[in-house]
Amino acid sequence: MESGFAGTRTGVRIIGERTAPAAGVRRTYAATAAAVVTTAVAGARAVDADSPWYRSLDKPPWQPPSWAFGAVWTPLYASLAWAGGRGLTRARGARRTALAASLGADLVLNAAWNHLFFRRRSPWAGVAGTVLLDVCNVELLRRTAAVDRRAAGALVPYAAWCLFATALNLSLARRNPARR
């Protein structure tokens, strides 16, 4: 990357630095944050960890306590919003469109899992949903890494937690075979 300074009408910028209008960058981060918050709310509305159905499930001994899920998801959602915003501000043209579609699909699948598992009361439907989410996470990581490795790195804990969730969901489905 070239280094040095160049004058602009609005001030000084480093030559070779990727720049975008500040308002556009803020809108992109705001949009990804809003999409992630919408996903979190839509997913949370389907969860009922106190329902008799969920409490009656045979759970593996390695399942984290209920409070841990909120404690883990909050920073994961924050990193997902940041990484999505950063990747989208750096992507251009068809890459940006594909990355936005990948992020959107990932968010839909993320919220859908809660509905598949809790609303349908189906551990096996949850397994299907979380496996699809894992596949989508790989695609999101690949597309994000193509435009910004730091943003992709921020997605790794999210993808890892989703893999853990898949293993937990599969364990629940196997331990509760009579549950749809």
C-alpha positions as CSV (number, residue, x, y, z in Angstrom):
1,M,0.0,0.0,0.0
2,E,1.3,3.4,-0.9
3,S,1.9,5.8,2.0
4,G,1.8,9.5,2.1
5,F,-0.7,12.2,2.2
6,A,-2.9,13.8,-0.3
7,G,-5.1,16.9,0.1
8,T,-8.8,16.8,-0.5
9,R,-11.5,19.4,-0.3
10,T,-12.4,18.2,3.2
11,G,-8.9,17.7,4.6
12,V,-6.1,15.2,4.4
13,R,-6.2,11.5,3.8
14,I,-3.6,8.8,3.5
15,I,-3.0,7.8,-0.1
16,G,-4.0,4.2,-0.8
17,E,-6.3,4.1,2.2
18,R,-9.8,2.8,1.4
19,T,-12.2,5.5,2.0
20,A,-15.9,5.7,1.8
21,P,-18.2,8.6,2.6
22,A,-18.6,8.7,6.4
23,A,-22.4,8.7,6.2
24,G,-22.4,5.6,4.0
25,V,-20.1,3.8,6.5
26,R,-22.3,4.8,9.4
27,R,-25.5,3.7,7.6
28,T,-23.9,0.3,6.8
29,Y,-22.9,-0.3,10.4
30,A,-26.3,0.9,11.6
31,A,-28.1,-1.4,9.1
32,T,-26.0,-4.5,10.1
33,A,-26.6,-3.7,13.8
34,A,-30.4,-3.3,13.2
35,A,-30.5,-6.6,11.3
36,V,-28.7,-8.4,14.1
37,V,-30.9,-6.9,16.7
38,T,-34.0,-7.9,14.7
39,T,-32.6,-11.4,14.4
40,A,-32.0,-11.6,18.2
41,V,-35.4,-10.3,19.0
42,A,-37.2,-12.6,16.5
43,G,-35.3,-15.6,17.7
44,A,-35.8,-14.8,21.4
45,R,-39.5,-14.4,21.0
46,A,-39.7,-18.1,20.1
47,V,-37.6,-19.4,23.1
48,D,-39.4,-20.7,26.1
49,A,-36.8,-22.4,28.2
50,D,-39.3,-22.6,31.1
51,S,-41.9,-24.5,29.2
52,P,-42.8,-27.9,30.5
53,W,-41.8,-29.4,27.1
54,Y,-38.3,-28.0,27.3
55,R,-37.8,-28.8,31.0
56,S,-38.9,-32.4,30.4
57,L,-36.1,-33.0,27.8
58,D,-33.3,-35.3,28.8
59,K,-30.3,-32.9,28.6
60,P,-26.6,-33.9,28.4
61,P,-24.5,-33.2,31.5
62,W,-22.3,-30.8,29.4
63,Q,-25.2,-28.5,28.5
64,P,-24.4,-25.0,29.8
65,P,-26.7,-23.4,32.4
66,S,-29.6,-21.3,31.0
67,W,-28.0,-18.0,32.0
68,A,-24.9,-18.8,29.9
69,F,-26.7,-18.6,26.6
70,G,-27.6,-14.9,27.0
71,A,-24.1,-14.2,28.3
72,V,-22.5,-15.8,25.2
73,W,-25.0,-14.6,22.5
74,T,-24.7,-10.9,23.4
75,P,-21.0,-10.5,22.5
76,L,-21.4,-12.9,19.6
77,Y,-24.2,-10.8,18.1
78,A,-22.1,-7.7,18.7
79,S,-19.2,-9.2,16.8
80,L,-21.5,-10.4,14.0
81,A,-22.9,-6.8,13.6
82,W,-19.4,-5.3,13.6
83,A,-17.9,-7.9,11.2
84,G,-20.9,-7.6,8.9
85,G,-20.6,-3.8,8.8
86,R,-16.8,-3.9,8.3
87,G,-17.0,-6.5,5.5
88,L,-19.8,-4.6,3.7
89,T,-17.9,-1.3,3.9
90,R,-14.9,-2.9,2.2
91,A,-16.7,-5.0,-0.4
92,R,-17.7,-3.5,-3.8
93,G,-20.0,-4.4,-6.6
94,A,-21.0,-8.1,-6.9
95,R,-18.9,-9.1,-3.9
96,R,-20.8,-6.6,-1.7
97,T,-24.1,-8.0,-3.0
98,A,-23.1,-11.6,-2.4
99,L,-21.8,-10.8,1.1
100,A,-25.0,-9.0,2.0
101,A,-27.1,-11.9,0.8
102,S,-24.9,-14.3,2.7
103,L,-25.2,-12.3,5.9
104,G,-29.0,-12.0,5.4
105,A,-29.4,-15.7,4.9
106,D,-27.2,-16.4,8.0
107,L,-29.4,-14.1,10.1
108,V,-32.6,-15.7,8.9
109,L,-31.3,-19.2,9.7
110,N,-30.1,-18.0,13.1
111,A,-33.5,-16.8,14.1
112,A,-35.3,-19.7,12.4
113,W,-33.5,-22.3,14.7
114,N,-35.4,-21.0,17.7
115,H,-38.7,-21.4,15.9
116,L,-37.8,-24.9,14.6
117,F,-36.7,-26.1,18.0
118,F,-38.9,-24.3,20.5
119,R,-42.0,-23.4,18.6
120,R,-42.2,-26.7,16.7
121,R,-41.0,-28.5,19.8
122,S,-38.8,-30.5,17.6
123,P,-35.1,-31.3,18.4
124,W,-34.7,-32.9,15.0
125,A,-36.0,-29.9,13.1
126,G,-33.6,-27.9,15.2
127,V,-30.7,-30.1,14.1
128,A,-31.7,-29.5,10.4
129,G,-31.8,-25.7,11.1
130,T,-28.5,-25.6,12.9
131,V,-26.7,-27.7,10.3
132,L,-28.0,-25.3,7.6
133,L,-26.7,-22.4,9.7
134,D,-23.3,-24.0,10.0
135,V,-23.1,-24.4,6.2
136,C,-24.2,-20.7,5.9
137,N,-21.6,-19.7,8.4
138,V,-18.8,-21.3,6.3
139,E,-20.0,-19.3,3.3
140,L,-20.3,-16.1,5.3
141,L,-16.7,-16.6,6.6
142,R,-15.4,-17.3,3.1
143,R,-17.1,-14.3,1.6
144,T,-16.0,-12.0,4.5
145,A,-12.4,-13.3,4.4
146,A,-12.3,-12.4,0.7
147,V,-12.8,-8.7,1.5
148,D,-11.4,-8.4,5.1
149,R,-9.6,-11.0,7.1
150,R,-10.0,-9.1,10.4
151,A,-13.8,-9.1,10.0
152,A,-13.7,-12.8,9.1
153,G,-11.6,-13.4,12.3
154,A,-14.3,-11.7,14.4
155,L,-16.9,-14.2,13.0
156,V,-14.9,-17.3,14.1
157,P,-16.2,-17.3,17.7
158,Y,-19.8,-17.0,16.3
159,A,-19.3,-19.9,13.9
160,A,-17.6,-22.0,16.7
161,W,-20.5,-21.4,19.1
162,C,-23.0,-22.4,16.4
163,L,-21.0,-25.7,15.9
164,F,-21.2,-26.2,19.6
165,A,-25.0,-25.5,19.4
166,T,-25.3,-28.1,16.6
167,A,-23.5,-30.7,18.8
168,L,-25.8,-29.9,21.7
169,N,-28.9,-29.9,19.6
170,L,-27.9,-33.3,18.1
171,S,-27.4,-34.7,21.6
172,L,-30.8,-33.5,22.6
173,A,-32.4,-35.0,19.6
174,R,-30.7,-38.4,20.2
175,R,-31.5,-38.4,23.9
176,N,-35.2,-37.6,23.2
177,P,-36.1,-39.8,20.2
178,A,-39.8,-39.7,20.9
179,R,-39.8,-35.9,20.6
180,R,-41.0,-35.1,17.0
